[in-house]
């Protein structure tokens, strides 16, 4: 087939397909073909369809963009492969296959049809057709000529490639040139006079053709006058020409605004359009219309002084008073012929000043430019003007001049003379605080003590009546001078009506009655659980002591008397006890069984010795009256199931020696199931012996036990209780850093012993130790001794050891004793510390910029624990701690002395010793309530850094110190009963010791409550 024939065949086939498609598909103009349409469906299926639904690929599109139409026949949701449809309106609408294209913007309804249009979708789909991208944008104005300040409205019209136009869009309006008008939305406001164009644009349009509108701006209404000067500056006595114009709001000159006159302040003279003045300074010159009111825009006239004819020495910045570190620049202040100030006249450096030691000259290129005040004082400067000619008058007074300046940085000096710093007072709570307030440089303004305004006499003296509280009394003062320079300080004293004071040679004055109290409950007396290998109560100890006694020896030394002189029988002799055996391994491990309860004045013991047996050797003379007696030597054996014993063990204390004396009373011995066997003896003598031996043996056993129980048991238990008294020396290392240890001496003796009779489990013993904690004096500060609580100064209040009686074992440390412990640490020099960087442990001083740290601490008063301020927490108070610190802070050396007074909230708590694992008494620091500091001396370079150093003191050093004090309490040994001394069979180290479970402070004592270890 030739190429032409191929082309012709292709064209005919294509035409046929198109024609068939047009005949079978939807025609938006509603035309019908002569042959019935099948819509691409089998005739049988098509025949069943009675309605049709329409859907569009989109419901909004641009003009010229095809939209796909889908038709679904009903019933059965039958998809129609070759849909038929129509659009309304149909102008400019074409379709090919299932595609519909509208060339005109507007709203359309599209509906699918069936059966050659006889069936039509009754709910057609809506189609919105919008214009396509603009290819041309036209701007029009409602008026092409506006006055400056008036506006014209802009209409922007876009047109797409199909001729559709639109005005609703995000238009951007611009004016060219830009100074003739300002566009705001679709409004253009006139500005500068001239002609130009207004253009509309769209940000998303692809380079459309822009058709601008022409605009003309004319002069607006007169709005303001503008004055100009020539020249703008002259020397006093000179003059300048003034020019005036009128403009509209935009600055366009209004030519027919009428005449204008020059307006000037009183210091300026006006002659027609000329101004002149002899007064230096800046003056505003304005133009005023003959009538009406317009905004007046001034011209600024600057009049400079004439040459100086006289001068005074002054400063570049005028200040009434200077501070240390302030820099002053000296200048001349002159007067010209009109009296104008001639400022900033240069002087000939350097100036002469007195005194010289408080001033530092600041130089540049070897020339003194300024002066720095190093020390407070009054200084006189003398200087001459630089070598320049000032004024034409030869009589001008331009010689050397002097100036007095004051440097006053610090507030007034305050001295509290009574009570002295770190005083410890007693007797009268009413204290007169006396002192003086002095300021040698400036006037005095105000003075407060503890935030209360204080009246100061003309001579600077003051006097305050103060009611003291127990413990630390803080005097925090603030003084202000006339320049608002503030000085602050803090001073403390301690007060109590009770102090404990002794000497290194005689510590009796330090002894605190019941400084340590001990509660031994019924569980400590007799817990009911008797472990003889690890005894934990006194009853078990009693069993061990009695169970290890040599009764064979004790009874052998006490023969059983046998005698009868009544009736026909005469008998006079004794029975010697031998081979005594006691104890049943099957019962209580062979030990006697005892129970102890507390009674008034001591303890009651009830017990038994199981399985008693012994041999008797009877030596006697006997006979029947009146016959002479004959000798009798008889063997016998005795046995008993048990020996039952009851007795009272009373204990009395000698308060002078602290020794305990035991006494046994009401001893009763009873042999249970006593059996006596005589070897071969029968008859009347045998009968008598069998009846006499039992009572005699019990009486002898009572005598032996009374003596043995008093010595072997009573005195032993008394000695054990005496062992509660602590008498030893403690060697404590420094709290912070390295240094010599401090030796503390604990001395105590029992001063009180009270028995609480057992009722259920509430009984027990109270033991009070008269105690002291001392050290050799190594400090030089005067003091009253260690502070006493004195009932927190409450009338009638007493400090009494009063345990709760609910815990098995309690120790109570008097607040007086705890404070004496702190006093002993202080008195022994333990708190006079020298602290280096290594002493602060893990604290990273570099985070503070600190290096080369060395701090010396000198406590003028001992720390005290204050229980008298209420609340759940105790307060740790430290008064008048002198701190001397040397360090570098950010490379700047600091050498500072300061006093500190602080109060921290602390809780006495059970803490675990990290080395021993034991629970001890210690501080739990809960935060610093207040910390007041008074700097008394600081080197010049560091004055600007004192606040940083104070932060270091508050956040690092003093909290570390308080923690160290708590560690010192933890090293205090608690009283214990050493049981190993009572019997060789008790393992060494066996003791009744307190396992702390709870710590609380009540009415003068810190109670360590707990169980037995």
Secondary structure, DSSP 8 states (H G I E B T S, - for coil): --HHHHHHHHHHHHHHHHHHHHHHS--TT----SS---TTS-HHHHHH--EEEEEES-SEEETT--EEEEEEEETTTEE-SS-EEEEES-TTEEEETTEEEE-S-EEEEEEEEETTTTEE-SS-EEEEEE--S-SEEEEEES-SEEETT-EEEEEEEEE-TTS-EE--S-EEEEEESGGGEEEETTEEEE-SSEEEEEEEEETT--S-EEE-EEEEEE-----EEEEEEESSEEETT-EEEEEEEEE-TTS-B-TTS--EEEE--TTSEEETTEEE-SS-EEEEEEEEESSS--EEE-EEEEEE----SEEEEEESS--S-B-TT-EE-EEEEEE-TT--EEEEE-EEEEEEEESSTTEEEEEETTEEEEEEE-S-EEEEEEEEE-S----S-TT-B-S-EEEEEEE--S--EEEEEES-TTEEE-S-SEEEEEEEEE-SSS-EEEEEETTEE----TTSEEEEEEE--SEEEEEEEEEEETT--EEEEEEEEEE-S-EE---SS-GGGG-EEEEEEEEEEHHHH--S---SSS--SHHHHHHHHHHTS-HHHHHHTS-EEEEE-SSSEEEEEEEEEEEEE---TTSGGGS-EEEEEEETTEEEEEEEEEEEEEEEEEEEEEEETTS--EEEEEEEEEEEEEEEEEEEEEEEEETTTTEEEEEEEEEEEEEET-EEEESS--SHHHHHHHHHHHHHHHHHHHHHHHHHIIIIIIIHHHHHHHTTS--EEEEE--SSSS---EEEEEEEEEEEEEEE--STT--EEEEEEEEEEE-----------EE--GGGG-TT--------S-SSEEEEEEHHHHHHHHHHHHHTTTT--EEEGGGGTT--GGGGTEEEEEEEEEESS--EEE--S-SSSEEEEEEEEEEEEEEEETTEEEEEEEEEEEEEEEEEEEEE-TTT--EEEEEEEEEEEEEEEEEEEE-GGGGGGHHHHHHHIIIIIHHHHHHHHHHHHHTS----EEGGGT-TTS-TT-EE-EEEEEEEEETTEEEEEEEE-
